[in-house]
C-alpha cells in the first residue's frame, strides 16, 4: 500500500493500548550508559525502560538484516514490501516471524514504549504543582504546533465533538473538541476538554533531562499534546509538509521550537487513528463518524526528537 500504511477499522478513537503504568516512588537521575545510544539514555530517565520494557538499542547489522529479510520477499522497497506482503495486522505476527521480532516486539507490546508520546521534565521552581506544570507543557506544545502549521499557510478549525453537559449522576462534563485542517472532513488531532479531568499530574523528582535539582516530570503518557497525527501528512493534506519526509521535517521543526526538556518518542511501526465524518455532517453526530487505524511500516527503528534533532535507538560502535 502506498506510504507503507495498512488500514483497519476501529470502534473507538484511541488505540486501546493501555500500556503498563510505571510511576516510581522516587524519581532519581539515571547515570548515562556509555555503550548505549543517546536516545536510549534519554528514555532510561523515564518510565519507557521500566517494567519489563521491550525498548532497547538496535545494532546496525540487526537493522540491515531486518530489512534484508523483508526485501528478500519481493526485492522492492522495504516500506512497500511490508504493505505488499500483508503482514501489518495488529498482532504483527508476520513481522515477528520474518524478522525475528526485534522491532515488532516493541510495536506489539502492551507497554507504553509501543506508543508515540512526549517525555517531559520541567523546572519545578516555575510551577506551584504538578498539574499546573503538566497543563503548561500541553499548552506550550499545542501553541507551537498550531503556530508552526499556520505559518506554513494551513487553516486549523476547531470542531465540537461533545457539548458541555451533565452526567446521569449530576456531575458536569466538559466540552470536548478537536481540530480539522484545510477544510478536510477528518480529525487532525489536538483533542481538548474545556476543564481539566486529568488525574495524572507531573511528579516531583530529578532526571538528567534538564539541569534543575527539583523537577516536575511526566510519569505516564501526556495526552492531547500537539498535532502528531501522521495520516494527513502522508496523504498530502498539510501545506508545507508533504509525505513521509514532510512529516519528519514537521517533527524536527516543532521540537526546535520547544523548551529544553521536551522529548518526543516515536516507536517502531507507530499507529495512528483517522476519524472521518460525512461531508457537511455535524461533528457531534456520533453515528456520522467512521474510524480507521493506520500503522506505518517504514519506521523500523524507534527514535526521540528534541531541539530540532532526531536520535535513533542505534547501538554505538
N, C-alpha and C positions, 0 to 999 in steps of 0.2 A: 504494500500500500504506500502511496506517496507520503513523504515526510517520515517514514518509518513508524507510522501510528497504527494501532489496532483498536477497533471500536467495539463497544458492547453497551447494552442498555443498563441504566441504573434506576432504582426506585427511590433514591434519596439523594440529596445534594452532596453530602460528604462521602468519603470513600469507604467508611465502615472499618477503617483500620484504626482501632482504638489505641494500640501501642502500649508498651509497658511503661507505667509511670515510675520514675526513679527520682524521688525527692530526698536528697541526703539530709541527715540530721545536722551536719555542719558542712558548709561549702568552703573548701580549702583549695589553695592553688596546687596544681599538679606539676611537678617538675617536667620540663621538656625532655623527650627521649631522642637521643642523637641519631639513632638508626630508624627513626620514623619520619614521615613527611610532615611538613608544616601543617597541612590540613588535618592530619591525624592528631597532632599535638594540640591544635585548637579544639577539636572535637573532644579530646581527652580531658579538657577542663569542664566538660558538661556531662549531662545525662546520656549523651549519644553512645558513649562507650561503656556504659554500666549495664548491669542486669543481663548478663549473657548476650551482649550486643554482637551482631554479626559483622559490624563495621570494622574494617582493617585496611591496611595498605595493600596495593596490588604491585607485583613486580612487573617490569617492562616485558619480560619474557612471557609472563602469565597473560598479559593483555594481548600480546602478539599471538599466542597460542589460541586464546579465546576467539579472536577474530578469524584466525585461520580455520578453525574448526567450523565456524559458521559460513564463511565464504566458500569453503570446500564443497558445501552442499549444492551451490549453483554457479559459483565463480563470479558473482556480481558484487555490488557494493554491500557492505555489511548491514546498513540501515534498511536497504531494500530487501536483502535476503531474509532478514528476520521476519519482516512482514509477509514476504512471499511464501515462506515455508510454514507460515501459520502456527508459530509457537508462542505468540504473545497472549495466551489465555491468562486469566487471573492467577492460576496456580503456578504458571511459568514452568511446568514440568518439562516442556520441550527444551527450554534453555538449560535447565538443570541437567538433563540427560545428554545434551550435546556438549556443553561447555564445562561440565563438572561442578556447577553450582556456585561459583565464586561470586559473581555479580548478582545472579538470580537469588541466592540465599538472602542477600540484603533486601532486594526488591520484594521478595515473597514473605519476608519476616513480619511478625506482628509487633516487632519492636519499633520504637519511634524512629530509628535510623532508616526506616523504609519510606519516610515522609519528607517532602520539601518543607523546610521550616527555618525560622530565624533563631539564632543563638545570640543572646544579648547580655551585656554587662554594662552597668551604668554607675557613675559616681553617686553613692548614697547620700552624700552631703547636700545634693541639689534637690532632694525629694523628701517629703515627710513620711511616706510609707511606700510599701512595695506595689500597691495597686495604682497609686498615682504615678509611680515610675513606669509601670507597665503601660498605662494609658498614654503617657507622654511618648513612649517608644513607638507605639502603634500610630499615634498621630503624626509623628515625625516621618515614619516610613510612608504612610498614606499621602501626606502632604507633598513629599518629594516625588513620589511616583506620579501623582496627578500633574504636578508642575512640569516634570520632565516630558510626559506624554503631550501635554498641551503645547509646550514649546516646539514640539515636532509638527504641530498642526492638527492634532487629534481633538475630537469633541467627546467629552465624557458626560453622560447623562445619568443622573440618579433616578432609579426606579424603586417604587414601593412594593415590597413583597408581602408584608403583613402590616396592616394598620395597627396603631396603638389600641389595645382592647383589654378587657377584664377576663380573667380565667374563671372557670366554673366555681372555684373556691374563693373568689373575690379579689385575688391579687391582681394588680395592674401589670400587664405585659407590654413590653416596649414595641415601638415601631421597628420593623426590620427592612433594610434597603440593600440594594446592590447597584452596580453601575453597568451601563452598556457603552459601547464606543462606536462612534461614527455611524449611528443610525441602525446598527445591526440588531437583529431580534434575538440575540442570545447574551447570556451574562458574561461580563468581562471580569468580574471579581470585586474585591474590596467590600465584602458584606459587612453591614453595620447594624447595630442596635442603638436605639435612642437613649437607653440608660444602661449602666453597667450591671451585668449579672455575672461577671467573671469571678469565680471562686478560687482562681489560681494566680494570686499576685506574685510578683518577683520576691525572692527571699534575700535576706541579708547574708553576705558571705564575702569571700575573696577568691579571685581567679588570676591567672596570668593573661587574661584577655585585655585588660586595661591597667593602667598604673594608678590604682587607688586602693588604699588599705581596706576601706569599707565600701562594699558594692551592693547594688541590687542586681540580682542575677535571675535569668529565666531558668525555670526548672521543669518546664514542660512546653509543649507546642504553643507558640504565641499565635492566637487565631486572629483572623480579619486584618492581617498586617500586609498592606501592599498589594498591588496588582501583579500576581505572579502566574496567572493562567497562561500557558504556552500555546493553547489552541488558536486564539486569534492571530498570534504572530505567525504560526506555521500555515495558517490559512490566508495570510497576506491581507489582514484586515486592519493592520496598525500602520499608520503613516510614519515613515522614517525608520521602521524596523521590520524588514521583510524576511520571512522564513526563519529557519533554524539559526542562521548566522545573525539575523536581526535580533532574535530573542536573546542570543548570547551577548550581543552588544548592549542590549537593554539592561541586562543584569549587571554588566560592568558599569554602565553609566549610572544606574540607580545607586549601587553601593558606593560609587565615588562621591555621591552627594550626602552620604550618611555619616554620622559621627563615628569616631573610633569606638570599637566595642560592639558594632553591629555586624554580624556574620550570617550570610545566607547559605544554608546547607542544601545541596541537591543530591539525592541518592542515585544509585543505578536504576535505570528504567523508570523514571518518575511518572506518576499518574496524574491526570487532570480530569476535571468534570466539566461538561458543557451542558448548560440548561438553556433550552430554546423555547420560545413561545410562538404561536401562530401570529403572522403579521397583523398588527392592529389590535391584538388582544391585550387586556389588562394584565399586568404582572401579578396582581393579587389573585388572579384566577388559577387556582391550583390544578384544575382539570385541563388547563391550556398548556401546561408545562410538559416538556419532553426532556429526557435525560440521556446523556451519552457519556461513556468513560473512555478515555484515551490513555495509552501508555507509550511513551517514547522508547523506541527500540535502538535509537542511535546514541543514547547516553549510557555507556557501559561503566565508566569509572566515576564514582562519586566525587564531588568537588565542593569547595567552600569559596564563596565570593565575599570579598571585603575590600573597601577603599579602592574600588575600580580594578581589582586584580582577581585572578582565578587561581586557586590552589587545589590540585588534584591529589587524591589519595594514592600516590605512586611512591613505592619504597625507594629511598635514595640509594644511589650506587656508591 
